[in-house]
Amino acid sequence: AQDGQSLAGASIVVKGTTTGTTTDADGRYNLTVPRGNDVLIFSIIGYRQMEIRIGNQTTINLQMEADVKSLE
């Protein structure tokens, strides 16, 4: 979340696949990404969907931005 709080139940999916997971109560997740796939899609209701290129990263932490339109 924007205020630094953990988001439980966020969805993380490898773009172009059905491989994915969700965050736990502490906002943590673990996901094995197939070779050749280098973009993760993060989403949760009330926040903007984000696509993050993995590159050489083994840990990806991010702050999701509230989706004001979906909250109205």
C-alpha positions, 0 to 999 in steps of 0.5 A: 500500500502507499502508506507502507502497510502490507497487502494480503491477498494481492495476486502476482501472475507471470505475464502470458501464463497461468503461473501465479500466487497470492501474498500472505497475511504479511504481504509476502510471496514466493514464485518460481518464474519459468525461463523466458518470462520476465514480467510479473503482474501485481493486482488487488482490488482498489489498487492500480495493476502494476507490471514489473520487469524482473531482469536479474532481480530475485526479490521484488518489493513494491508499493501499490498505488490506490486506484481512485476511480475503482473506489468511487 
